[in-house]
Amino acid sequence: MLGYKQLATATWLLCALVISAPSFAQLEEIIVTAQKREASLQDVPISVSALAGDQFDAFDVARADDLDKVFTNISLNRNSTSNTGIAIRGVGTDNVHLSGQQSVGTYIDDVSLVSPFVGAIGVYDIARVEVLRGPQNTLYGRNTTGGAIVWHTNRATPGDGTQGYGRMRVGNGGLARFEGAAEFDISEQFAARIAVMSDGFGGIWKNVIDGSATGNAYDRTGARANFVWDRGENTTIGVTLTSGRTDGEDSAFRAIGNLLPSGLPDPTSPNRTLDSQTSATDTYIAATSAAVAAVPYLQDQFDRGTGVVIVNPQPGPFNRLVNFSTDLGWVYQSEEDGFWGSWDGVRLEIDHSFENIDLNWISSYDDTHFKERNGQEPTGFTPHREGDWHVWQHELRFTSATDGPIQWLGGAYITDSESGEDTWVANVGAAGGMGVSPGVIIDSRYEAWSLYGQADWFASDALTLTLGLRYTDDELSADNDNWVRTVCGFYPSNVGQAAHDRDFRRAGCPGGRLLAGNTDSPVQRLSETGWKVGADYKFGDSAMAYGSVSYGFKGGSYDNRALSTGDDPIGPEFLTAYEVGYKSEFADNTLQLNLAAFIYDWEGMQLFESLGGIPALINVPGIESKGVEAEFKWRPSENWYLQGSVGTADTAIVDIDGINPASIAEVGKEVTKSPDLTYNLLGLFTQTLSNGELTLMVNYRYESDSFYTFRQSTPADTAESHGYMNARISYFFGQAGQHQLAIWGNNLTGEFACARAILGAGAAPLDNGCEVKAFGEAMYGITFETRFGSN
């Protein structure tokens, strides 16, 4: 496994090559809109990374939480297959609940996505994605204390004619991914672009009971229609319609299995017996047919074809686990666990250029629905979550369009959204074979508005000073009648979990009423001003140094845990960031080297944890994060391209004043799921042939150790360091090289990695279980792509 020493050696070798190699080909310029203006990536005085064009398929980026494969100092707070939070430089949100808005904002074409599940729907026909680090409150607003991830789709352009592409990617595990787009002119001033996506995966593990494939299987579909009307007179009107569907299994849970790959019992398994339902030492026990027959709800589970039922000797029965075994005999989570979601939206954008000012107006409406069963049988409960979001957003922005010494932009933003969110847990062994569903039902409304502006003063040809401000007023509320806590909802254990909607649980309560007691109406209101002060200095045309101090925040949230009382909603969080950086080009722009260093002061981190075995939402008073980042891009010749990046993030709790005394967060402990070191290395070789072009790409991604929780005292709470090696051979052919055939392999060393530990009583991670992040097997397949027109 590569670590610090190997990285240092590789860096010295690279420097030697840089000094000795001749320069032949310049690096391609990437245009970004990170500061709401088009600018070269190398000219933007902030830490921003970008991925564009064919790189999405090359890096296997098909959804939002794939970005940790590409960029350093990005990590995942994965709570289920469908609910993943992204952390940048250690700043993120580790919260499984629907109301837990992320600290890193996600945007598609500058529209904020508010559901925590939108990353599961998939991204397609993307022009580029920009990863903006640090607080981005001034220009992007809500939920950007850790930064912003901005996806830009390909849009129609009147006059460009007919063009498009189709791409098919197939691989092991039943992987079949297709995306394509067609753009065409309807008239001289009116054009349309239609894009579609279908993405499916069957799993690479085997269910030894029935022989079927499983393990993080999913199906996603999406469609987008973009219409653009160029009215002349400096006015363009665009309308975009989007629809997406997704469903799949929950993140695989790994526990030590009681079956061998052959399906026979493993006599050496320390956690299984075949002739007893109870034991003082065994964690899980497989019941015999005779024992099952004596317990009605166990018989039902047995009759479903699992052949094995897992029970808990202390204190009660577990639901069953289907045995998804590998050669090591691991058991994976029930195939009933999974998610279903949909996302439909419409977006209107109007651009108009006055003599010295550009106007941009965006209005959008999104309707999102998600439901998931995140089965955690080893903890004795099966969490369920369901949510609906109906979101209106409007933004009006004015941007200066002159060459004067001051360039500015300013605007206003308003949003109004309604949501219905259900959280409940089921224990099918309770009440003599009936299930109980304690939970919380919330119908809430979120209203917010903000005014913002940023100005750049070109004090000289080299020095630029920047000031940005954004005032935000937001309120999250739920009327007393719409905040309901219930401790009933009994149902027979043989009813499928998908049926457990509000009406079904209401029917299981006395008198058909879910209401077991309202809490006080939880209202979260925040009026705050975020800001940024920065400066950059250019050393000629090839180098720039910059520095900034910025302040951002994220509003509070209500507590919709299944056992919540609602009396103590989680408060807002605030972050002050100090950053300096350097961007440079060498050897006629065949080499780029960028550096950045940062210090974060993070107050009120919103955290979901377990207080003595009871789930809780808390604010951690003070956290400090500091680190450095470096990246290079180098094209030493027409045939070779090399790039690499490295990031460090040293995080620690520095203040616990006033925190719940039952919390395991202590001064000096690291932020969870935040590795100290990440780096990426990539090499690309291109060879021109008589009938086409051949490319060979190899890349490697490394993450150092990190912790799943703030316990940080047992080996089971440590996510071990791991790295992934990927390779790809591509052949481009056709008159204009418009066709591509690629053979690829990912995770070629078969690395296994976990996303988090499953917590037991007292917040003690189970030392024989985790939620899977990397499958432990190589993924391989082929991609075929064809393009037509000028695309």
Number of C-alpha atoms within 10 A of each C-alpha: 10 15 16 11 9 10 14 11 10 13 13 11 11 13 10 11 12 17 9 9 11 13 18 15 19 16 16 9 11 13 17 22 15 26 17 13 12 11 15 13 20 24 17 20 24 25 23 18 19 19 20 14 13 11 12 22 12 17 18 15 19 19 15 22 22 18 22 19 19 25 23 27 27 25 25 23 22 24 21 24 26 29 24 23 27 29 24 26 29 28 32 31 24 26 22 22 23 23 23 24 23 26 28 28 26 26 18 15 15 16 20 21 16 22 26 21 24 24 21 25 25 21 21 24 23 19 15 20 23 20 22 23 23 30 31 27 30 28 23 24 25 26 25 28 31 31 27 29 25 24 23 19 18 19 22 24 20 20 15 15 17 17 17 19 19 19 19 17 21 19 17 15 19 15 20 18 20 19 21 20 22 20 26 21 20 16 12 12 15 20 24 23 22 21 24 20 21 20 21 20 22 20 19 22 21 19 22 22 18 14 11 13 17 24 26 22 24 23 19 21 20 22 20 21 20 23 23 23 21 18 12 9 9 12 14 18 16 20 18 19 17 17 19 22 21 23 23 25 27 27 27 29 28 21 22 19 25 28 25 20 21 13 16 10 17 17 12 9 14 14 16 24 21 15 13 13 21 19 14 7 10 15 18 26 24 25 23 17 16 10 14 20 14 10 13 15 23 26 16 16 20 20 12 9 11 17 18 24 25 24 25 21 18 14 9 12 23 26 25 20 26 21 30 29 25 21 10 11 22 20 24 28 27 24 20 17 21 25 26 22 23 22 21 18 18 18 20 17 19 17 16 17 17 12 9 10 14 16 17 16 17 20 19 20 19 22 19 23 21 25 23 26 23 27 27 20 22 26 16 21 19 21 22 25 22 22 23 21 21 19 23 19 19 19 20 17 19 18 21 19 15 12 8 9 12 15 16 18 22 19 19 18 19 18 18 17 19 18 21 20 22 24 25 26 23 27 24 25 23 17 12 11 19 18 23 24 27 23 25 28 24 24 20 21 19 18 17 19 20 21 21 23 20 21 17 17 16 17 11 11 11 13 16 19 19 19 18 21 21 23 18 24 16 20 18 20 21 21 17 14 14 17 25 24 26 23 18 21 26 24 21 16 22 14 10 9 15 15 10 17 12 13 13 15 21 19 16 19 20 13 8 13 15 25 18 14 13 18 17 16 17 20 17 19 19 17 13 16 18 24 23 21 16 20 19 23 18 19 13 9 10 16 18 22 20 22 20 20 19 24 24 28 28 26 24 24 23 24 25 27 27 24 19 21 18 20 12 14 19 23 19 18 22 20 25 21 21 18 21 21 21 22 25 20 20 14 18 13 19 20 22 21 19 20 19 20 19 20 21 25 16 25 21 23 26 27 20 21 22 22 18 15 14 13 17 19 24 22 21 24 19 20 24 22 22 19 19 20 22 19 21 18 19 25 25 22 16 14 14 17 20 19 18 22 22 21 24 23 27 18 24 19 22 20 18 18 11 9 16 14 11 12 18 19 22 17 14 13 18 26 25 26 24 30 27 19 23 27 27 21 20 19 16 18 16 18 13 13 11 6 12 17 16 18 17 18 18 18 21 20 24 21 27 20 15 20 25 23 28 20 19 18 11 11 11 20 24 21 24 16 17 18 21 21 19 21 21 20 19 20 21 22 18 12 9 11 14 17 19 19 18 19 18 22 18 21 21 16 15 16 16 17 18 21 22 27 25 25 23 17 13 14 20 19 23 18 16 16 21 25 24 23 19 16 19 17 16 19 19 19 17 17 20 18 18 18 19 14 14 11 14
